[in-house]
Amino acid sequence: MITLATVSPCYNEEAVLRHSVDRLTELFNRMIADGLISENSMMVFVNDGSRDRTWEIIGQLHGENKFVRGINMSRNVGHQNAIMAGMMTARDWADAVVTIDADLQDDIECIPKMVNRLNEGYDIVYGVKVSRQGDSFMKRTTAQAFYKIQSSMGVESVYNHADFRLMSRRALDMLSDYKEHNLYLRGLIPMIGLPSTTVDDVISERFAGQSKYTLGKMLHLAFSGITAFSVRPMHAIFYIGVIFLLIAIGIGIYVAYSIIKGTAVLGWSSLILSIWLVGGFIILSIGIAGMYIGNIYTEVKQRPLYHIQEIL
């Protein structure tokens, strides 16, 4: 019988915390009665610099509920770093950790299935979304597009998987060896290479409040994932540059031919169009190269990913 910890990053989640704890408590009691997990299992809520009463509520729930533990970050460090802080802390308390967002839009009935897969010998169990009806149209569309772009860029990840997963202590110990600062756990964890499998995850609607994962945050995560695990954008720049060179040669041949035939027409339209086209490509190229250089800049400073202010 294993000791299980769920880890949930929280940013301004006061509206859903009590409801989520009630649901997880009912699930924990059922799993304990079925002999799947021990009574020492826990749910760990990581307060990621919330500006509302999130940490206060976590403290109250800790006093009321034997399963609840809390980690208070010293400031907002972002979703991925908050998950990492929770996992690295909880691995000293539990045999396995399940990461799940505090709003519990992921199907918590997958957790017993994950524990069963762990008992079958799998160290990592991914929750894979088979239905996203609980997500908005915009989030559903952008997510699907991101997974396809990510795959085309050669990033090794599990399709339609976010951050709902189970990891054994052995997998967590191996994950701790990765010291990179531009965290993209969806791409990093498959690199561990331990036995893994999936369970089907049906997304439901939020109980209350709004998702804190804005479009800007999703785009930042997408760019981080691609630039941290793929150099194909840099290769694409080279090949596009070759294409532009071939086009320029073709234009040069056409201009020479027009001069010889006496049909050349002086005009600024084609010139301006060429300047904007090539100039836009150059700026785009510099921007992509700058993203990689920015990642290198962050990595070489080796600053801590996070600081934990308090643990309940």
C-alpha positions in Angstrom: 0.0 0.0 0.0 1.6 3.3 -1.1 1.6 6.7 0.4 0.2 9.1 -2.3 0.5 12.9 -2.5 -1.4 15.1 -4.9 0.3 18.4 -5.7 -1.8 21.3 -6.9 -0.3 24.7 -7.8 -2.6 27.6 -6.7 -2.7 31.1 -7.9 -5.8 33.1 -6.7 -7.9 30.0 -6.2 -9.9 31.0 -3.2 -13.2 30.3 -5.0 -12.5 26.6 -5.6 -10.2 25.4 -2.8 -12.8 24.1 -0.3 -14.8 22.4 -3.0 -11.7 20.8 -4.4 -10.6 19.6 -1.0 -14.0 18.1 -0.3 -13.9 16.1 -3.6 -10.3 14.9 -3.0 -11.1 13.9 0.6 -14.0 11.8 -0.6 -11.7 10.2 -3.2 -8.9 9.6 -0.6 -11.3 7.9 1.9 -12.6 5.7 -0.9 -9.1 4.7 -2.0 -8.0 4.0 1.6 -11.1 1.8 2.1 -10.2 -0.1 -1.1 -6.6 -0.6 0.1 -5.1 1.4 -2.7 -3.3 4.1 -0.6 -2.3 4.5 3.0 -4.0 6.7 5.6 -0.8 8.9 5.6 -1.5 10.1 2.0 -1.9 13.8 1.5 -3.0 16.6 -0.8 -0.4 19.3 -1.1 -1.4 22.8 -2.2 1.3 25.1 -3.5 0.5 28.8 -3.1 2.2 30.5 -6.0 2.2 34.1 -4.7 -1.6 34.5 -4.7 -3.0 38.0 -4.1 -6.3 36.7 -2.6 -7.1 34.6 0.5 -5.7 31.4 -1.0 -2.9 30.9 1.6 -5.2 31.8 4.4 -7.8 29.2 3.2 -5.0 26.6 2.8 -4.0 27.2 6.4 -7.6 26.8 7.6 -8.1 23.6 5.6 -4.8 22.3 7.1 -6.2 22.7 10.6 -9.5 21.1 9.6 -8.5 18.2 7.3 -5.8 15.6 8.2 -4.9 15.2 4.5 -4.2 18.8 3.7 -0.6 20.2 3.6 0.5 23.6 2.2 3.6 25.1 0.6 3.8 28.9 0.4 6.2 30.3 -2.2 8.0 33.5 -1.3 6.7 35.1 -4.6 4.9 34.1 -7.8 7.3 31.8 -9.7 4.9 30.5 -12.4 2.9 27.3 -12.9 5.8 25.0 -13.9 8.1 26.1 -11.1 5.3 25.8 -8.6 4.7 22.2 -9.7 8.4 21.5 -9.5 8.6 22.9 -5.9 5.6 20.8 -4.9 7.0 17.6 -6.4 10.5 18.0 -5.0 9.0 18.7 -1.5 6.4 15.9 -1.6 8.8 13.2 -2.8 10.2 13.2 0.8 6.7 12.5 2.1 5.2 10.0 -0.4 5.9 7.0 -2.6 4.2 8.6 -5.6 3.0 12.1 -6.5 0.1 13.1 -8.7 0.1 16.6 -10.1 -3.3 18.1 -10.8 -4.5 21.7 -11.1 -6.4 23.0 -8.1 -9.7 23.6 -10.0 -9.9 19.8 -10.6 -11.0 20.1 -14.2 -9.1 17.0 -14.8 -10.9 13.8 -14.0 -10.0 12.8 -10.4 -11.4 9.3 -11.0 -8.3 8.7 -13.1 -6.2 8.8 -9.9 -7.1 5.3 -8.7 -6.4 4.0 -12.3 -3.0 5.7 -12.1 -2.2 4.0 -8.8 -3.2 0.7 -10.3 -0.8 1.3 -13.2 1.9 2.2 -10.7 1.3 -1.2 -9.0 1.7 -2.8 -12.4 5.2 -1.5 -12.7 4.9 1.9 -14.4 6.8 4.8 -13.0 5.0 7.5 -14.9 1.3 7.6 -15.8 0.1 10.4 -18.0 -3.5 11.7 -18.0 -4.3 12.2 -21.7 -7.3 14.3 -22.6 -9.9 12.4 -24.7 -12.5 15.1 -24.3 -12.1 18.9 -23.8 -15.7 19.9 -23.7 -15.1 21.6 -20.3 -12.6 24.0 -22.0 -13.6 27.1 -23.9 -13.5 27.1 -27.7 -10.4 29.3 -27.7 -8.5 27.2 -25.2 -9.5 24.0 -27.0 -8.5 25.3 -30.4 -5.2 26.8 -29.4 -4.2 23.7 -27.4 -4.8 21.4 -30.3 -2.8 23.7 -32.6 0.1 23.9 -30.1 0.4 20.1 -29.8 0.6 19.8 -33.6 3.2 22.6 -33.9 5.2 21.1 -31.0 5.1 17.7 -32.7 6.2 19.1 -36.1 9.1 20.8 -34.3 10.4 17.5 -33.0 9.6 18.1 -29.3 9.1 14.7 -27.6 6.0 14.9 -25.6 2.7 13.0 -25.0 0.0 14.3 -27.3 -3.0 16.0 -25.5 -1.3 15.7 -22.1 -0.8 18.7 -19.9 0.4 18.4 -16.3 -1.9 15.8 -14.9 0.3 12.8 -14.2 1.5 10.4 -11.6 5.3 9.9 -10.9 6.9 7.4 -8.7 9.6 8.5 -6.2 12.2 6.9 -8.5 11.0 9.1 -11.4 11.0 12.2 -9.2 14.6 11.4 -8.0 15.7 11.2 -11.7 13.8 14.4 -12.5 15.7 16.2 -9.8 18.9 15.7 -11.7 17.7 18.0 -14.4 18.9 21.5 -13.5 17.5 23.6 -16.3 15.7 26.8 -15.5 13.4 27.1 -18.5 11.1 24.4 -17.2 8.8 22.7 -19.6 7.8 19.5 -17.7 5.7 18.1 -20.6 8.9 17.8 -22.6 11.3 17.1 -19.8 9.6 14.1 -18.1 9.4 11.9 -21.2 13.2 12.2 -21.4 13.6 10.3 -18.1 12.9 7.1 -20.0 11.3 5.0 -17.2 8.3 2.7 -18.0 5.2 4.9 -18.7 1.6 4.6 -19.8 -1.5 6.7 -20.1 -5.1 6.9 -18.8 -8.0 8.7 -20.4 -8.8 12.1 -18.9 -12.2 13.9 -19.5 -12.0 17.6 -18.8 -14.9 19.1 -16.9 -16.0 22.7 -16.4 -14.6 24.7 -13.5 -16.7 24.7 -10.3 -16.1 28.5 -9.8 -13.9 31.3 -10.8 -11.9 31.7 -14.0 -8.8 29.9 -15.3 -5.6 31.8 -14.4 -3.9 30.3 -17.5 -4.3 33.3 -19.8 -3.5 33.3 -23.5 -0.2 35.2 -22.8 0.9 32.5 -20.3 0.0 29.7 -22.7 2.0 31.4 -25.5 4.9 31.8 -23.2 4.8 28.1 -22.2 4.5 27.2 -25.9 7.6 29.2 -26.9 9.5 27.9 -23.9 8.6 24.3 -24.8 9.7 24.7 -28.5 12.9 26.6 -27.8 14.0 24.4 -24.9 13.7 21.1 -26.8 14.0 21.9 -30.5 16.4 23.7 -32.8 14.2 23.3 -35.8 13.2 27.0 -35.9 16.9 27.9 -36.3 17.1 25.3 -39.2 14.0 26.7 -40.7 15.5 30.2 -40.8 18.5 28.9 -42.7 16.3 27.1 -45.3 14.0 30.2 -45.7 17.1 32.3 -46.2 18.2 29.9 -49.0 14.7 30.3 -50.6 15.0 34.1 -50.4 18.5 33.9 -52.0 17.1 31.8 -54.9 14.2 34.3 -55.3 16.7 37.2 -55.4 18.7 35.4 -58.1 15.6 34.9 -60.1 14.6 38.5 -59.8 18.1 39.5 -60.8 17.9 37.4 -64.0 14.5 38.9 -64.8 15.7 42.4 -64.3 18.8 41.8 -66.6 16.5 40.3 -69.2 14.1 43.3 -69.0 17.0 45.7 -69.5 18.3 43.8 -72.5 14.8 43.7 -74.0 14.1 47.3 -73.1 11.0 46.5 -71.2 12.2 47.5 -67.7 9.7 49.8 -65.9 11.0 51.9 -63.1 8.7 51.8 -60.1 8.9 51.9 -56.4 6.1 49.4 -55.6 8.2 46.3 -56.2 11.1 47.9 -54.4 9.1 48.8 -51.3 7.5 45.3 -51.2 10.9 43.7 -51.4 12.2 45.8 -48.6 9.3 45.0 -46.3 9.4 41.3 -47.1 13.1 40.9 -46.6 13.1 43.3 -43.6 10.3 41.4 -41.9 12.1 38.1 -42.4 15.3 39.5 -41.0 13.5 40.9 -37.9 11.7 37.5 -37.4 15.0 35.7 -37.7 16.6 37.9 -35.1 13.7 37.5 -32.8 13.9 33.6 -33.0 17.7 33.7 -32.4 17.1 36.1 -29.5 14.7 33.7 -27.8 17.4 31.0 -27.8 20.0 33.5 -26.6 17.6 34.6 -23.9 17.3 31.0 -22.7 21.0 30.6 -22.6 21.3 33.9 -20.6 18.8 32.5 -18.1 20.5 29.1 -17.8 24.1 30.4 -17.3 23.1 32.5 -14.3 22.0 29.4 -12.4 19.6 31.3 -10.1 17.3 29.2 -7.8 14.0 28.2 -9.4 12.0 29.1 -6.3 12.2 29.8 -2.6 9.7 28.2 -0.2 8.6 30.6 2.6 6.6 28.3 4.7 5.4 24.7 4.8 2.3 23.4 6.6 
